[in-house]
């Protein structure tokens, strides 16, 4: 019995592998993933605000209007805090856009009815965290203008 070898066409070549991309933080630094940088900044900001008399009630709070990085309270003042963490940027607080600030105002206003103790004032603050290549982190707290909670 004479068997001929079966002829199969060669499989198509695999597409070239995409170049491996290194994770980046918020300002293009390729050494640390963005989520790790943000988490570190939020942890530093939490301790920073707690040392200044604020009680931290939530981190990364998702609402229908957007996410609040930190929800903190001092007496009956409730504050939505946007944490901006950067390694190279000289002024991380400048990275908060007017649209982002407006979303935070809406989100905090929407939560006001369920916050206990009931808020007398609301505010949106920014904590800027710089993580220099060498040395200690630099934190700056920018207080927003207080506003009354919506009636309802």
Secondary structure, DSSP 4 states (H G I P E B T S, - for coil): ---PPPP-PPPPPPPPPPPPPPP--TTS-SSS-HHHHHHHHHHHHHHHHHTTTPEEEEEEEEETTEEEEEEEEETTEEEEEEEEEESS-S-GGGG--HHHHHHHHHHHHHHGGG-SSPPSEEEEEEEEEE--SSS--EEEEE----BPPPP-
